[in-house]
Amino acid sequence: MFGGRCVCERGREPEAARKPRPTHESAQEREVTSGLELSHARRRARRRQLSAVYNVHAVMMRRERRACEHSH
């Protein structure tokens, strides 16, 4: 039960998941010089960032689903 209304009626995706998250670069990854290494570092940073987003989203969905089941 969120805001007095069931999650089922309110659309699947929670608000926080819709907002784009800021990208986090470490100083080390910013100063890599060669093009190949740079793209690799960027890809690695992107993957780490994405997995964090997915984890947060999964936790929120789980929490909402549990609350939804209890409210019926």
PDB file as gemmi writes it, atoms N, CA and C in Angstrom:
CRYST1    1.000    1.000    1.000  90.00  90.00  90.00 P 1                      
ATOM      1  N   MET A   1       0.837  -1.193   0.000  1.00  0.00           N  
ATOM      2  CA  MET A   1       0.000   0.000   0.000  1.00  0.00           C  
ATOM      3  C   MET A   1       0.879   1.252   0.000  1.00  0.00           C  
ATOM      4  N   PHE A   2       0.887   1.972  -1.110  1.00  0.00           N  
ATOM      5  CA  PHE A   2       1.691   3.189  -1.193  1.00  0.00           C  
ATOM      6  C   PHE A   2       0.780   4.356  -1.513  1.00  0.00           C  
ATOM      7  N   GLY A   3       0.749   5.342  -0.651  1.00  0.00           N  
ATOM      8  CA  GLY A   3      -0.096   6.510  -0.880  1.00  0.00           C  
ATOM      9  C   GLY A   3      -1.565   6.140  -0.915  1.00  0.00           C  
ATOM     10  N   GLY A   4      -1.939   5.106  -0.145  1.00  0.00           N  
ATOM     11  CA  GLY A   4      -3.341   4.730  -0.061  1.00  0.00           C  
ATOM     12  C   GLY A   4      -3.872   3.992  -1.281  1.00  0.00           C  
ATOM     13  N   ARG A   5      -2.988   3.673  -2.233  1.00  0.00           N  
ATOM     14  CA  ARG A   5      -3.454   3.009  -3.443  1.00  0.00           C  
ATOM     15  C   ARG A   5      -2.600   1.792  -3.750  1.00  0.00           C  
ATOM     16  N   CYS A   6      -3.179   0.775  -4.304  1.00  0.00           N  
ATOM     17  CA  CYS A   6      -2.439  -0.447  -4.624  1.00  0.00           C  
ATOM     18  C   CYS A   6      -1.463  -0.198  -5.766  1.00  0.00           C  
ATOM     19  N   VAL A   7      -0.331  -0.863  -5.712  1.00  0.00           N  
ATOM     20  CA  VAL A   7       0.697  -0.696  -6.739  1.00  0.00           C  
ATOM     21  C   VAL A   7       0.187  -1.171  -8.096  1.00  0.00           C  
ATOM     22  N   CYS A   8      -0.669  -2.163  -8.093  1.00  0.00           N  
ATOM     23  CA  CYS A   8      -1.173  -2.737  -9.343  1.00  0.00           C  
ATOM     24  C   CYS A   8      -1.865  -1.681 -10.206  1.00  0.00           C  
ATOM     25  N   GLU A   9      -2.619  -0.802  -9.572  1.00  0.00           N  
ATOM     26  CA  GLU A   9      -3.390   0.193 -10.319  1.00  0.00           C  
ATOM     27  C   GLU A   9      -2.515   1.329 -10.818  1.00  0.00           C  
ATOM     28  N   ARG A  10      -1.350   1.509 -10.182  1.00  0.00           N  
ATOM     29  CA  ARG A  10      -0.614   2.739 -10.362  1.00  0.00           C  
ATOM     30  C   ARG A  10       0.425   2.679 -11.485  1.00  0.00           C  
ATOM     31  N   GLY A  11       0.433   1.625 -12.277  1.00  0.00           N  
ATOM     32  CA  GLY A  11       1.469   1.499 -13.302  1.00  0.00           C  
ATOM     33  C   GLY A  11       2.657   0.768 -12.716  1.00  0.00           C  
ATOM     34  N   ARG A  12       3.292  -0.089 -13.520  1.00  0.00           N  
ATOM     35  CA  ARG A  12       4.304  -0.986 -12.979  1.00  0.00           C  
ATOM     36  C   ARG A  12       5.534  -0.285 -12.419  1.00  0.00           C  
ATOM     37  N   GLU A  13       6.065   0.699 -13.170  1.00  0.00           N  
ATOM     38  CA  GLU A  13       7.392   1.206 -12.820  1.00  0.00           C  
ATOM     39  C   GLU A  13       7.336   2.266 -11.723  1.00  0.00           C  
ATOM     40  N   PRO A  14       8.090   2.084 -10.647  1.00  0.00           N  
ATOM     41  CA  PRO A  14       8.137   3.100  -9.581  1.00  0.00           C  
ATOM     42  C   PRO A  14       8.834   4.376 -10.059  1.00  0.00           C  
ATOM     43  N   GLU A  15       8.531   5.493  -9.426  1.00  0.00           N  
ATOM     44  CA  GLU A  15       9.047   6.802  -9.834  1.00  0.00           C  
ATOM     45  C   GLU A  15      10.570   6.831  -9.924  1.00  0.00           C  
ATOM     46  N   ALA A  16      11.243   6.329  -8.909  1.00  0.00           N  
ATOM     47  CA  ALA A  16      12.695   6.464  -8.835  1.00  0.00           C  
ATOM     48  C   ALA A  16      13.392   5.740  -9.984  1.00  0.00           C  
ATOM     49  N   ALA A  17      12.771   4.673 -10.497  1.00  0.00           N  
ATOM     50  CA  ALA A  17      13.399   3.908 -11.567  1.00  0.00           C  
ATOM     51  C   ALA A  17      13.333   4.674 -12.883  1.00  0.00           C  
ATOM     52  N   ARG A  18      12.390   5.604 -12.994  1.00  0.00           N  
ATOM     53  CA  ARG A  18      12.225   6.339 -14.236  1.00  0.00           C  
ATOM     54  C   ARG A  18      13.259   7.458 -14.372  1.00  0.00           C  
ATOM     55  N   LYS A  19      13.749   7.968 -13.262  1.00  0.00           N  
ATOM     56  CA  LYS A  19      14.716   9.069 -13.313  1.00  0.00           C  
ATOM     57  C   LYS A  19      16.081   8.556 -13.747  1.00  0.00           C  
ATOM     58  N   PRO A  20      16.722   9.241 -14.692  1.00  0.00           N  
ATOM     59  CA  PRO A  20      18.068   8.820 -15.086  1.00  0.00           C  
ATOM     60  C   PRO A  20      19.060   9.073 -13.957  1.00  0.00           C  
ATOM     61  N   ARG A  21      19.922   8.112 -13.730  1.00  0.00           N  
ATOM     62  CA  ARG A  21      20.899   8.273 -12.652  1.00  0.00           C  
ATOM     63  C   ARG A  21      22.174   8.918 -13.182  1.00  0.00           C  
ATOM     64  N   PRO A  22      22.849   9.691 -12.340  1.00  0.00           N  
ATOM     65  CA  PRO A  22      24.109  10.316 -12.774  1.00  0.00           C  
ATOM     66  C   PRO A  22      25.189   9.257 -12.982  1.00  0.00           C  
ATOM     67  N   THR A  23      26.084   9.517 -13.931  1.00  0.00           N  
ATOM     68  CA  THR A  23      27.174   8.566 -14.172  1.00  0.00           C  
ATOM     69  C   THR A  23      28.323   8.885 -13.234  1.00  0.00           C  
ATOM     70  N   HIS A  24      28.947   7.848 -12.726  1.00  0.00           N  
ATOM     71  CA  HIS A  24      30.064   8.039 -11.816  1.00  0.00           C  
ATOM     72  C   HIS A  24      31.335   7.543 -12.462  1.00  0.00           C  
ATOM     73  N   GLU A  25      32.267   8.464 -12.655  1.00  0.00           N  
ATOM     74  CA  GLU A  25      33.573   8.091 -13.199  1.00  0.00           C  
ATOM     75  C   GLU A  25      34.627   8.251 -12.123  1.00  0.00           C  
ATOM     76  N   SER A  26      35.528   7.290 -12.033  1.00  0.00           N  
ATOM     77  CA  SER A  26      36.642   7.486 -11.104  1.00  0.00           C  
ATOM     78  C   SER A  26      37.728   8.287 -11.825  1.00  0.00           C  
ATOM     79  N   ALA A  27      38.558   8.960 -11.065  1.00  0.00           N  
ATOM     80  CA  ALA A  27      39.633   9.763 -11.658  1.00  0.00           C  
ATOM     81  C   ALA A  27      40.561   8.866 -12.474  1.00  0.00           C  
ATOM     82  N   GLN A  28      40.775   7.671 -11.975  1.00  0.00           N  
ATOM     83  CA  GLN A  28      41.655   6.721 -12.663  1.00  0.00           C  
ATOM     84  C   GLN A  28      41.126   6.412 -14.066  1.00  0.00           C  
ATOM     85  N   GLU A  29      39.828   6.196 -14.177  1.00  0.00           N  
ATOM     86  CA  GLU A  29      39.266   5.858 -15.482  1.00  0.00           C  
ATOM     87  C   GLU A  29      39.247   7.064 -16.415  1.00  0.00           C  
ATOM     88  N   ARG A  30      39.255   8.276 -15.851  1.00  0.00           N  
ATOM     89  CA  ARG A  30      39.225   9.471 -16.676  1.00  0.00           C  
ATOM     90  C   ARG A  30      40.575   9.743 -17.327  1.00  0.00           C  
ATOM     91  N   GLU A  31      41.665   9.307 -16.658  1.00  0.00           N  
ATOM     92  CA  GLU A  31      42.984   9.670 -17.170  1.00  0.00           C  
ATOM     93  C   GLU A  31      43.638   8.588 -18.026  1.00  0.00           C  
ATOM     94  N   VAL A  32      42.912   7.528 -18.341  1.00  0.00           N  
ATOM     95  CA  VAL A  32      43.454   6.499 -19.240  1.00  0.00           C  
ATOM     96  C   VAL A  32      43.648   7.116 -20.621  1.00  0.00           C  
ATOM     97  N   THR A  33      44.820   6.855 -21.244  1.00  0.00           N  
ATOM     98  CA  THR A  33      45.158   7.598 -22.457  1.00  0.00           C  
ATOM     99  C   THR A  33      44.791   6.875 -23.754  1.00  0.00           C  
ATOM    100  N   SER A  34      45.226   5.640 -23.931  1.00  0.00           N  
ATOM    101  CA  SER A  34      45.027   4.989 -25.224  1.00  0.00           C  
ATOM    102  C   SER A  34      43.541   4.745 -25.489  1.00  0.00           C  
ATOM    103  N   GLY A  35      43.157   4.852 -26.753  1.00  0.00           N  
ATOM    104  CA  GLY A  35      41.747   4.760 -27.136  1.00  0.00           C  
ATOM    105  C   GLY A  35      41.107   3.440 -26.741  1.00  0.00           C  
ATOM    106  N   LEU A  36      41.859   2.354 -26.948  1.00  0.00           N  
ATOM    107  CA  LEU A  36      41.329   1.032 -26.627  1.00  0.00           C  
ATOM    108  C   LEU A  36      41.041   0.908 -25.138  1.00  0.00           C  
ATOM    109  N   GLU A  37      42.016   1.312 -24.330  1.00  0.00           N  
ATOM    110  CA  GLU A  37      41.835   1.253 -22.876  1.00  0.00           C  
ATOM    111  C   GLU A  37      40.690   2.153 -22.433  1.00  0.00           C  
ATOM    112  N   LEU A  38      40.587   3.304 -23.066  1.00  0.00           N  
ATOM    113  CA  LEU A  38      39.563   4.276 -22.696  1.00  0.00           C  
ATOM    114  C   LEU A  38      38.168   3.686 -22.908  1.00  0.00           C  
ATOM    115  N   SER A  39      37.955   3.098 -24.099  1.00  0.00           N  
ATOM    116  CA  SER A  39      36.636   2.543 -24.383  1.00  0.00           C  
ATOM    117  C   SER A  39      36.339   1.379 -23.434  1.00  0.00           C  
ATOM    118  N   HIS A  40      37.388   0.613 -23.121  1.00  0.00           N  
ATOM    119  CA  HIS A  40      37.188  -0.520 -22.219  1.00  0.00           C  
ATOM    120  C   HIS A  40      36.798  -0.035 -20.819  1.00  0.00           C  
ATOM    121  N   ALA A  41      37.499   1.002 -20.352  1.00  0.00           N  
ATOM    122  CA  ALA A  41      37.214   1.560 -19.026  1.00  0.00           C  
ATOM    123  C   ALA A  41      35.796   2.119 -18.987  1.00  0.00           C  
ATOM    124  N   ARG A  42      35.429   2.776 -20.081  1.00  0.00           N  
ATOM    125  CA  ARG A  42      34.088   3.358 -20.137  1.00  0.00           C  
ATOM    126  C   ARG A  42      33.022   2.262 -20.096  1.00  0.00           C  
ATOM    127  N   ARG A  43      33.296   1.187 -20.856  1.00  0.00           N  
ATOM    128  CA  ARG A  43      32.351   0.077 -20.881  1.00  0.00           C  
ATOM    129  C   ARG A  43      32.227  -0.564 -19.489  1.00  0.00           C  
ATOM    130  N   ARG A  44      33.373  -0.703 -18.834  1.00  0.00           N  
ATOM    131  CA  ARG A  44      33.374  -1.305 -17.502  1.00  0.00           C  
ATOM    132  C   ARG A  44      32.596  -0.432 -16.510  1.00  0.00           C  
ATOM    133  N   ALA A  45      32.800   0.877 -16.596  1.00  0.00           N  
ATOM    134  CA  ALA A  45      32.086   1.806 -15.712  1.00  0.00           C  
ATOM    135  C   ALA A  45      30.587   1.734 -15.978  1.00  0.00           C  
ATOM    136  N   ARG A  46      30.235   1.670 -17.265  1.00  0.00           N  
ATOM    137  CA  ARG A  46      28.826   1.614 -17.654  1.00  0.00           C  
ATOM    138  C   ARG A  46      28.167   0.351 -17.096  1.00  0.00           C  
ATOM    139  N   ARG A  47      28.880  -0.774 -17.212  1.00  0.00           N  
ATOM    140  CA  ARG A  47      28.319  -2.032 -16.737  1.00  0.00           C  
ATOM    141  C   ARG A  47      28.107  -1.989 -15.224  1.00  0.00           C  
ATOM    142  N   ARG A  48      29.091  -1.426 -14.516  1.00  0.00           N  
ATOM    143  CA  ARG A  48      28.969  -1.335 -13.062  1.00  0.00           C  
ATOM    144  C   ARG A  48      27.780  -0.452 -12.683  1.00  0.00           C  
ATOM    145  N   GLN A  49      27.635   0.651 -13.410  1.00  0.00           N  
ATOM    146  CA  GLN A  49      26.538   1.575 -13.141  1.00  0.00           C  
ATOM    147  C   GLN A  49      25.191   0.912 -13.431  1.00  0.00           C  
ATOM    148  N   LEU A  50      25.111   0.204 -14.553  1.00  0.00           N  
ATOM    149  CA  LEU A  50      23.861  -0.456 -14.928  1.00  0.00           C  
ATOM    150  C   LEU A  50      23.458  -1.511 -13.909  1.00  0.00           C  
ATOM    151  N   SER A  51      24.424  -2.307 -13.465  1.00  0.00           N  
ATOM    152  CA  SER A  51      24.082  -3.362 -12.516  1.00  0.00           C  
ATOM    153  C   SER A  51      23.577  -2.756 -11.209  1.00  0.00           C  
ATOM    154  N   ALA A  52      24.143  -1.622 -10.831  1.00  0.00           N  
ATOM    155  CA  ALA A  52      23.666  -0.943  -9.619  1.00  0.00           C  
ATOM    156  C   ALA A  52      22.216  -0.491  -9.801  1.00  0.00           C  
ATOM    157  N   VAL A  53      21.916   0.051 -10.978  1.00  0.00           N  
ATOM    158  CA  VAL A  53      20.547   0.496 -11.277  1.00  0.00           C  
ATOM    159  C   VAL A  53      19.585  -0.683 -11.216  1.00  0.00           C  
ATOM    160  N   TYR A  54      19.970  -1.805 -11.853  1.00  0.00           N  
ATOM    161  CA  TYR A  54      19.102  -2.977 -11.859  1.00  0.00           C  
ATOM    162  C   TYR A  54      18.855  -3.501 -10.446  1.00  0.00           C  
ATOM    163  N   ASN A  55      19.921  -3.517  -9.623  1.00  0.00           N  
ATOM    164  CA  ASN A  55      19.769  -4.006  -8.256  1.00  0.00           C  
ATOM    165  C   ASN A  55      18.799  -3.145  -7.468  1.00  0.00           C  
ATOM    166  N   VAL A  56      18.955  -1.834  -7.567  1.00  0.00           N  
ATOM    167  CA  VAL A  56      18.059  -0.907  -6.859  1.00  0.00           C  
ATOM    168  C   VAL A  56      16.623  -1.121  -7.321  1.00  0.00           C  
ATOM    169  N   HIS A  57      16.453  -1.236  -8.633  1.00  0.00           N  
ATOM    170  CA  HIS A  57      15.124  -1.426  -9.199  1.00  0.00           C  
ATOM    171  C   HIS A  57      14.500  -2.722  -8.701  1.00  0.00           C  
ATOM    172  N   ALA A  58      15.297  -3.795  -8.706  1.00  0.00           N  
ATOM    173  CA  ALA A  58      14.790  -5.100  -8.274  1.00  0.00           C  
ATOM    174  C   ALA A  58      14.359  -5.056  -6.813  1.00  0.00           C  
ATOM    175  N   VAL A  59      15.162  -4.411  -5.986  1.00  0.00           N  
ATOM    176  CA  VAL A  59      14.825  -4.310  -4.562  1.00  0.00           C  
ATOM    177  C   VAL A  59      13.514  -3.548  -4.380  1.00  0.00           C  
ATOM    178  N   MET A  60      13.379  -2.444  -5.123  1.00  0.00           N  
ATOM    179  CA  MET A  60      12.156  -1.636  -4.998  1.00  0.00           C  
ATOM    180  C   MET A  60      10.926  -2.408  -5.465  1.00  0.00           C  
ATOM    181  N   MET A  61      11.075  -3.121  -6.584  1.00  0.00           N  
ATOM    182  CA  MET A  61       9.943  -3.894  -7.101  1.00  0.00           C  
ATOM    183  C   MET A  61       9.537  -4.962  -6.088  1.00  0.00           C  
ATOM    184  N   ARG A  62      10.548  -5.628  -5.497  1.00  0.00           N  
ATOM    185  CA  ARG A  62      10.272  -6.671  -4.530  1.00  0.00           C  
ATOM    186  C   ARG A  62       9.515  -6.087  -3.329  1.00  0.00           C  
ATOM    187  N   ARG A  63       9.998  -4.922  -2.871  1.00  0.00           N  
ATOM    188  CA  ARG A  63       9.383  -4.273  -1.717  1.00  0.00           C  
ATOM    189  C   ARG A  63       7.933  -3.902  -2.031  1.00  0.00           C  
ATOM    190  N   GLU A  64       7.716  -3.343  -3.227  1.00  0.00           N  
ATOM    191  CA  GLU A  64       6.362  -2.927  -3.593  1.00  0.00           C  
ATOM    192  C   GLU A  64       5.444  -4.130  -3.766  1.00  0.00           C  
ATOM    193  N   ARG A  65       5.979  -5.206  -4.348  1.00  0.00           N  
ATOM    194  CA  ARG A  65       5.153  -6.393  -4.572  1.00  0.00           C  
ATOM    195  C   ARG A  65       4.719  -6.975  -3.228  1.00  0.00           C  
ATOM    196  N   ARG A  66       5.660  -7.026  -2.281  1.00  0.00           N  
ATOM    197  CA  ARG A  66       5.342  -7.565  -0.970  1.00  0.00           C  
ATOM    198  C   ARG A  66       4.268  -6.706  -0.292  1.00  0.00           C  
ATOM    199  N   ALA A  67       4.413  -5.399  -0.367  1.00  0.00           N  
ATOM    200  CA  ALA A  67       3.437  -4.489   0.235  1.00  0.00           C  
ATOM    201  C   ALA A  67       2.082  -4.658  -0.447  1.00  0.00           C  
ATOM    202  N   CYS A  68       2.128  -4.872  -1.747  1.00  0.00           N  
ATOM    203  CA  CYS A  68       0.901  -5.036  -2.521  1.00  0.00           C  
ATOM    204  C   CYS A  68       0.162  -6.300  -2.082  1.00  0.00           C  
ATOM    205  N   GLU A  69       0.911  -7.391  -1.927  1.00  0.00           N  
ATOM    206  CA  GLU A  69       0.288  -8.652  -1.511  1.00  0.00           C  
ATOM    207  C   GLU A  69      -0.352  -8.518  -0.135  1.00  0.00           C  
ATOM    208  N   HIS A  70       0.309  -7.778   0.758  1.00  0.00           N  
ATOM    209  CA  HIS A  70      -0.228  -7.639   2.112  1.00  0.00           C  
ATOM    210  C   HIS A  70      -1.475  -6.758   2.149  1.00  0.00           C  
ATOM    211  N   SER A  71      -1.602  -5.876   1.169  1.00  0.00           N  
ATOM    212  CA  SER A  71      -2.712  -4.919   1.219  1.00  0.00           C  
ATOM    213  C   SER A  71      -4.033  -5.526   0.729  1.00  0.00           C  
ATOM    214  N   HIS A  72      -3.974  -6.685   0.108  1.00  0.00           N  
ATOM    215  CA  HIS A  72      -5.217  -7.289  -0.431  1.00  0.00           C  
ATOM    216  C   HIS A  72      -5.885  -8.184   0.590  1.00  0.00           C  
TER     217      HIS A  72                                                      
END                                                                             
